Structures are given as structure tokens and as C-alpha cells.
């Protein structure tokens, strides 16, 4: 008989998706231990012992019973956030403690033989959009011609190549931290008037692609071998036409959908090469029904899709984690 499943979840206090999955596991009677990364290292403990014959890791978080990693059947490395700096701690000391704690926590997970939804190393590499695009190209998915550059001359050249219809988006981080607030950076169309300040492009590399006509934006959420497909009618709202997230309309039309067999096969190959069992994939469905790959988010959100379309993504995550075998 297989041992009862025990799921370890590395997440944050503010991640509502984790709340939902933990609740679903609890209803099924599946033991789930949640590590909120904001608690480590100042309010929790980790101990890993390596001998010539074994490796053992134990976590102790707050009032929770100690957890031995080797007794865990599945791990969900969801996301991490940094703890607040204690008032009496110098910034340099805080930075040191944070780096050491993050390395110890993630190192313990990297060394385990438990099933992992998506290994941290796979998530880190898959977050690089150049790797995503090249892997998508190699597995046969259609991708847009793309320029990664901070060279103003290459930006001008790309603008001409794309016949004056071009978008720009960040390579990695979708926001700027101004201290008191964070400002989101959305995918935006580059107009000819913007090129008057093209020399500013040298300050940071960015992604430049043609402005592709859309019928729908397509969000595919992958959980193991299952794909959940939603089409977003971004063209019904001018503010959402270039980037569907850039709208205040909470009722932007969403529809359940499916993918052509060859696109499904390409996504499965893509995720296999990237080493991911969970991901959110963004595509464009053109007016001629071509599917163009844009990017992968290895830790993407999905709850709004379950709320709007009842896709059952949260249940699928719980299904994957609840498998008892290692």
C-alpha cells in the first residue's frame, strides 16, 4: 500500500491561489504543509544533515509540527517573497541573511527526490523569454520575429522591418519600483513619435516584435498533461487590444476553448523541454486562425479563469499534488 500523501508547498502569505489549493487538499484529507517564505529565516528554522549515506532536511515553522522533507510525497514550489527587515538590523546584514536563507531553502528542495510540480531550477531558466522563444521555435510552434536589444539603431531597423507596426515589452520584470509605489509595464505599441526618444532605448534592453492582428488572446494553463484553454476577447476593448491586462474592464469577455492538435502537441513538447509540470502560456489567435506563441509564465495566475469559466484548474493542481507515490 502506498503511504498517505504529504504535500509541501513553498509560497507566500498573499498568494490566494495557494489558499484555494490548500483548502481543496484539506477537504480530500490530504496532509499539506505550507511554508510561507516571508517567515524564513527570522520566524522559522531549517536543518539539513548530509552524511556519507544520507541527506535529511527538517523544517520547523511557527507552531507547526516539524516536517522532514524525506517524508514528503509532492512539492509545489509556487513562489517566494522576502521577509521584512527587522528594525534593528542593518541593511547589509539583512541582505546577507536573506541570501543565505534563500540558498538554504532552495538548496534543500533541489536536493530532494520528491515529485516537484516544477523544479526551481526549471522555473528560473524558463523565466527567460529568449529561451522560451527558441524552445518554442524548435518544437514547431509559430513565433513572431523578435528583437532583443538596447541598441537604438536596431530599434529603428526593427521598426522599418515591421512596417511601422511594432510593440515593445520588458524582457523580464513587468513593473518599476518607485519606492512608494510600483508601476506596471504593459506591452505597448511603438509609434513613430516615440522614436524621437529612441536613444533612451540604450538604457535597458527590451523586446521588440511586430504588432500581430488578433482575433483573441489565448491563455493556456498547463497542469501535468492537462491543458485548460481560455480565449479572451481583447479586441472588444480598445484599452485591451495590445495587452489584455491593460484594461479596467473586469468583464472582458472570456470563453472556454480548445487548441488544434498540432498546437497542443507543440505546447506539451515545449513544457517537457523546459521541465515544467505547471505553466501559463500566452498565445495569439489571429483572424486567419493561426496560433502564435508569445511567452510562458512558470508561476502564472489562474483563479480568475476558474471564477469566470469554471475550468477546474485549482482542482487539477490538487489532483497532481495528491498523488502519493514519490
Secondary structure per residue as TSV (DSSP state, phi and psi in degrees):
chain	resnum	aa	ss	phi	psi
A	1	X	-	360.0	135.0
A	2	X	-	-70.7	144.3
A	3	X	-	-65.2	156.3
A	4	X	-	-62.9	140.2
A	5	X	-	-67.2	144.5
A	6	X	E	-135.1	115.3
A	7	X	E	-101.5	130.8
A	8	X	E	-107.2	127.4
A	9	X	E	-120.5	123.4
A	10	X	E	-102.7	113.4
A	11	X	E	-149.0	-154.2
A	12	X	-	-132.4	161.0
A	13	X	T	-63.7	-26.5
A	14	X	T	-95.7	-0.1
A	15	X	-	-85.4	105.1
A	16	X	H	-68.0	-32.0
A	17	X	H	-60.2	-38.5
A	18	X	H	-63.7	-41.5
A	19	X	H	-54.7	-45.6
A	20	X	H	-65.7	-45.6
A	21	X	H	-66.4	-41.3
A	22	X	H	-60.5	-41.1
A	23	X	H	-62.9	-41.9
A	24	X	H	-64.7	-41.9
A	25	X	H	-64.3	-40.1
A	26	X	H	-61.6	-42.1
A	27	X	H	-62.4	-29.0
A	28	X	T	-86.5	-2.4
A	29	X	T	77.3	19.8
A	30	X	-	-92.0	126.5
A	31	X	E	-69.1	127.7
A	32	X	E	-130.7	124.7
A	33	X	E	-106.9	122.6
A	34	X	E	-106.3	123.2
A	35	X	E	-100.1	113.0
A	36	X	E	-85.9	115.6
A	37	X	G	-63.6	-20.2
A	38	X	G	-67.0	-17.4
A	39	X	G	-85.3	-10.5
A	40	X	T	-111.7	126.8
A	41	X	T	-105.3	-2.3
A	42	X	T	-74.6	-22.0
A	43	X	T	-125.9	20.3
A	44	X	E	-158.7	173.2
A	45	X	E	-136.1	149.0
A	46	X	E	-136.4	140.2
A	47	X	E	-141.6	121.4
A	48	X	E	-118.5	129.6
A	49	X	E	-117.6	125.0
A	50	X	E	-114.6	124.4
A	51	X	-	-121.3	172.9
A	52	X	S	-59.4	-19.1
A	53	X	S	-116.0	-7.6
A	54	X	-	-160.7	166.6
A	55	X	E	-136.1	127.0
A	56	X	E	-132.7	131.0
A	57	X	E	-124.7	132.8
A	58	X	E	-125.2	133.9
A	59	X	E	-110.7	143.3
A	60	X	E	-136.1	111.4
A	61	X	E	-120.2	113.6
A	62	X	T	54.7	-131.4
A	63	X	T	-87.2	1.6
A	64	X	S	-69.3	150.7
A	65	X	-	-66.0	146.3
A	66	X	-	-56.6	143.9
A	67	X	E	-117.6	127.8
A	68	X	E	-96.9	121.6
A	69	X	G	-59.0	-33.6
A	70	X	G	-68.7	-13.6
A	71	X	G	-92.5	-0.8
A	72	X	-	-86.8	137.1
A	73	X	S	-92.1	-33.9
A	74	X	E	-142.6	147.9
A	75	X	E	-126.0	134.9
A	76	X	E	-115.4	104.9
A	77	X	E	-87.7	94.1
A	78	X	-	-83.2	-62.4
A	79	X	-	-172.6	164.6
A	80	X	-	-130.5	151.2
A	81	X	-	-133.8	154.6
A	82	X	-	-84.6	143.3
A	83	X	-	-70.0	159.1
A	84	X	-	-70.0	149.4
A	85	X	-	-76.6	126.0
A	86	X	-	-57.0	142.8
A	87	X	T	-57.6	-32.1
A	88	X	T	-91.0	1.9
A	89	X	S	-98.0	131.6
A	90	X	-	-65.9	148.5
A	91	X	H	-57.4	-42.6
A	92	X	H	-63.9	-39.4
A	93	X	H	-67.0	-42.6
A	94	X	H	-58.2	-47.5
A	95	X	H	-59.6	-41.6
A	96	X	H	-62.0	-49.4
A	97	X	H	-60.3	-39.4
A	98	X	H	-65.3	-46.1
A	99	X	H	-61.8	-44.3
A	100	X	H	-66.1	-41.5
A	101	X	H	-65.6	-44.2
A	102	X	H	-62.1	-40.7
A	103	X	H	-65.9	-40.1
A	104	X	H	-66.7	-44.6
A	105	X	H	-64.2	-50.9
A	106	X	H	-70.9	-34.5
A	107	X	H	-62.2	-37.1
A	108	X	H	-65.3	-35.0
A	109	X	H	-74.1	-40.5
A	110	X	H	-61.7	-26.8
A	111	X	T	-89.1	0.2
A	112	X	-	-87.4	159.5
A	113	X	-	-102.6	5.1
A	114	X	S	-68.8	157.7
A	115	X	E	-65.2	133.3
A	116	X	E	-123.5	128.1
A	117	X	S	-50.3	-52.5
A	118	X	B	-147.8	115.9
A	119	X	-	-58.9	142.2
A	120	X	H	-51.8	-41.7
A	121	X	H	-62.6	-36.1
A	122	X	H	-68.5	-39.4
A	123	X	H	-63.4	-46.2
A	124	X	H	-59.4	-45.0
A	125	X	H	-71.6	-38.4
A	126	X	H	-70.5	-15.5
A	127	X	T	-72.5	-11.8
A	128	X	-	-85.1	116.2
A	129	X	H	-66.4	-29.7
A	130	X	H	-65.1	-42.5
A	131	X	H	-62.8	-41.9
A	132	X	H	-56.9	-49.9
A	133	X	H	-64.5	-44.3
A	134	X	H	-65.4	-40.3
A	135	X	H	-65.8	-41.9
A	136	X	H	-60.6	-41.6
A	137	X	H	-62.3	-42.9
A	138	X	H	-67.0	-29.8
A	139	X	T	-90.8	2.4
A	140	X	T	97.8	6.3
A	141	X	-	-77.5	147.9
A	142	X	E	-76.7	134.4
A	143	X	E	-128.5	155.8
A	144	X	-	-79.3	150.6
A	145	X	-	-59.0	133.2
A	146	X	E	-137.0	137.9
A	147	X	E	-121.2	124.1
A	148	X	E	-102.6	116.9
A	149	X	E	-161.9	158.9
A	150	X	-	-123.9	17.2
A	151	X	-	-91.0	112.5
A	152	X	H	-54.3	-35.2
A	153	X	H	-65.6	-38.4
A	154	X	H	-70.4	-31.9
A	155	X	H	-63.7	-45.6
A	156	X	H	-62.3	-42.2
A	157	X	H	-63.2	-42.6
A	158	X	H	-63.3	-40.2
A	159	X	H	-58.7	-41.3
A	160	X	H	-69.5	-42.2
A	161	X	H	-60.0	-37.2
A	162	X	T	-90.7	16.1
A	163	X	T	56.2	37.6
A	164	X	T	74.6	9.6
A	165	X	-	-120.7	93.5
A	166	X	E	-138.6	148.7
A	167	X	E	-117.4	159.1
A	168	X	E	-130.4	144.9
A	169	X	E	-152.5	159.1
A	170	X	-	-68.3	153.1
A	171	X	S	-76.8	-33.3
A	172	X	S	-138.1	-57.6
A	173	X	-	-99.5	126.5
A	174	X	-	-93.1	24.8
A	175	X	E	-156.6	159.9
A	176	X	E	-116.9	131.5
A	177	X	E	-94.4	113.8
A	178	X	-	-98.0	16.1
A	179	X	S	88.7	-69.4
A	180	X	S	-81.5	-18.8
A	181	X	-	-155.7	162.6
A	182	X	E	-113.3	137.3
A	183	X	E	-112.0	125.7
A	184	X	E	-72.4	146.0
A	185	X	-	-112.9	110.3
A	186	X	-	-95.2	161.4
A	187	X	-	-63.1	130.3
A	188	X	E	-133.5	148.6
A	189	X	E	-76.6	136.8
A	190	X	E	-91.4	117.3
A	191	X	-	-96.2	161.0
A	192	X	G	-59.8	-33.6
A	193	X	G	-65.1	-27.7
A	194	X	G	-67.0	-25.6
A	195	X	G	-70.4	-10.0
A	196	X	G	-63.6	-22.9
A	197	X	G	-114.2	30.0
A	198	X	G	-61.9	-26.1
A	199	X	G	-63.7	-21.5
A	200	X	G	-66.8	-18.8
A	201	X	G	-61.6	-22.8
A	202	X	G	-67.5	-18.2
A	203	X	G	-71.3	-25.8
A	204	X	S	-156.2	132.5
A	205	X	-	-61.2	150.3
A	206	X	E	-146.4	171.7
A	207	X	E	-101.3	132.2
A	208	X	E	-123.9	128.4
A	209	X	E	-141.1	160.7
A	210	X	E	-66.3	150.0
A	211	X	-	-78.3	106.0
A	212	X	-	-90.3	128.3
A	213	X	-	-58.4	138.4
A	214	X	-	-119.1	142.9
A	215	X	S	-95.8	-46.6
A	216	X	E	-145.3	152.9
A	217	X	E	-83.9	143.6
A	218	X	E	-122.8	127.0
A	219	X	E	-112.1	119.1
A	220	X	E	-111.3	122.8
A	221	X	E	-106.4	120.3
A	222	X	E	-103.2	129.5
A	223	X	E	-130.8	106.4
A	224	X	T	60.8	-126.5
A	225	X	T	-91.8	1.9
A	226	X	E	-98.0	137.1
A	227	X	E	-117.0	130.3
A	228	X	E	-114.2	119.4
A	229	X	E	-113.4	128.9
A	230	X	E	-129.1	134.8
A	231	X	E	-102.9	136.3
A	232	X	E	-114.9	122.7
A	233	X	-	-81.5	70.5
A	234	X	G	-68.0	-21.7
A	235	X	G	-80.7	-5.0
A	236	X	G	-81.5	-7.5
A	237	X	S	-133.8	116.6
A	238	X	G	-55.3	-33.7
A	239	X	G	-69.8	-21.5
A	240	X	G	-102.2	-1.2
A	241	X	S	-64.3	-34.9
A	242	X	S	-91.4	-43.6
A	243	X	-	-135.1	112.9
A	244	X	T	-64.6	-17.7
A	245	X	T	-76.4	-16.1
A	246	X	S	-91.4	62.5
A	247	X	-	-150.9	149.1
A	248	X	-	-93.2	0.6
A	249	X	-	-82.0	105.0
A	250	X	T	-76.1	-4.6
A	251	X	T	-113.2	27.7
A	252	X	-	-55.2	127.6
A	253	X	-	-59.5	131.5
A	254	X	E	-123.6	147.3
A	255	X	E	-138.5	141.1
A	256	X	E	-64.1	146.5
A	257	X	E	-154.8	-173.6
A	258	X	-	-144.4	172.5
A	259	X	-	-118.5	153.3
A	260	X	-	-59.0	150.3
A	261	X	H	-55.9	-40.7
A	262	X	H	-69.7	-30.0
A	263	X	H	-73.0	-42.6
A	264	X	H	-55.9	-47.6
A	265	X	H	-61.5	-40.6
A	266	X	H	-63.4	-39.9
A	267	X	H	-66.1	-42.0
A	268	X	H	-62.1	-41.7
A	269	X	H	-65.0	-40.4
A	270	X	H	-59.3	-50.0
A	271	X	H	-68.8	-33.4
A	272	X	H	-63.3	-43.9
A	273	X	H	-67.6	-33.3
A	274	X	H	-81.9	-11.4
A	275	X	T	75.3	31.5
A	276	X	B	-111.6	134.1
A	277	X	S	-100.4	-8.8
A	278	X	E	-138.9	139.9
A	279	X	E	-170.2	155.2
A	280	X	E	-111.2	123.9
A	281	X	E	-113.9	132.1
A	282	X	E	-106.1	130.1
A	283	X	E	-129.3	165.0
A	284	X	E	-114.0	133.5
A	285	X	E	-102.4	116.2
A	286	X	-	-81.2	167.6
A	287	X	T	-58.6	-23.0
A	288	X	T	-95.9	14.2
A	289	X	-	65.0	32.4
A	290	X	-	-87.9	149.1
A	291	X	E	-111.9	117.8
A	292	X	E	-109.1	123.0
A	293	X	E	-73.1	135.5
A	294	X	E	-109.8	-57.9
A	295	X	E	-167.4	170.5
A	296	X	E	-120.4	136.8
A	297	X	E	-113.4	107.0
A	298	X	T	-66.6	-14.6
A	299	X	T	-130.5	38.8
A	300	X	-	-68.5	164.9
A	301	X	-	-89.7	155.9
A	302	X	-	-147.8	-10.5
A	303	X	H	-58.1	-35.8
A	304	X	H	-65.4	-27.1
A	305	X	H	-72.3	-40.5
A	306	X	H	-63.3	-40.4
A	307	X	H	-65.8	-41.7
A	308	X	H	-83.4	-36.0
A	309	X	H	-121.3	-3.7
A	310	X	-	52.5	50.9
A	311	X	-	-75.7	-25.9
A	312	X	-	83.8	27.5
A	313	X	H	-68.1	-42.7
A	314	X	H	-59.1	-42.3
A	315	X	H	-63.1	-36.6
A	316	X	H	-66.8	-38.2
A	317	X	H	-63.2	-45.6
A	318	X	H	-62.3	-39.7
A	319	X	H	-57.3	-46.8
A	320	X	H	-64.7	-43.0
A	321	X	H	-70.9	-29.5
A	322	X	T	-78.8	-5.7
A	323	X	-	-63.5	130.6
A	324	X	-	-83.4	-21.8
A	325	X	-	-73.1	151.8
A	326	X	-	-89.8	360.0
